[in-house]
């Protein structure tokens, strides 16, 4: 019996909703933390945000929450495996 069997369908849908809610809340917390950190340093006018957004949902949330608060110039996206992305940079 799997989690999405007819008997467990209601429970499964509740779990899926909670997982989505937690994901959205984490993204909102990330955006709020970045906004607060950028606001604390009034003299700085440029910031490098490393490792965010992590996925399309994060990007959509960033655009909703932060686009009117920042002057986004560009995004670097590296298409590589997780193993490669975790390796140290060598020169």
Rosetta blueprint (number, residue, H / E / L):
1 X L
2 X L
3 X L
4 X L
5 X L
6 X H
7 X H
8 X H
9 X H
10 X H
11 X H
12 X H
13 X H
14 X H
15 X H
16 X H
17 X H
18 X H
19 X H
20 X H
21 X H
22 X H
23 X H
24 X H
25 X H
26 X H
27 X H
28 X H
29 X H
30 X H
31 X H
32 X H
33 X H
34 X H
35 X H
36 X H
37 X H
38 X H
39 X H
40 X H
41 X L
42 X L
43 X L
44 X L
45 X L
46 X L
47 X L
48 X L
49 X L
50 X L
51 X L
52 X L
53 X L
54 X L
55 X L
56 X H
57 X H
58 X H
59 X H
60 X H
61 X H
62 X H
63 X H
64 X H
65 X H
66 X H
67 X L
68 X L
69 X L
70 X L
71 X L
72 X L
73 X L
74 X L
75 X L
76 X L
77 X L
78 X L
79 X L
80 X L
81 X L
82 X H
83 X H
84 X H
85 X H
86 X L
87 X L
88 X L
89 X L
90 X L
91 X L
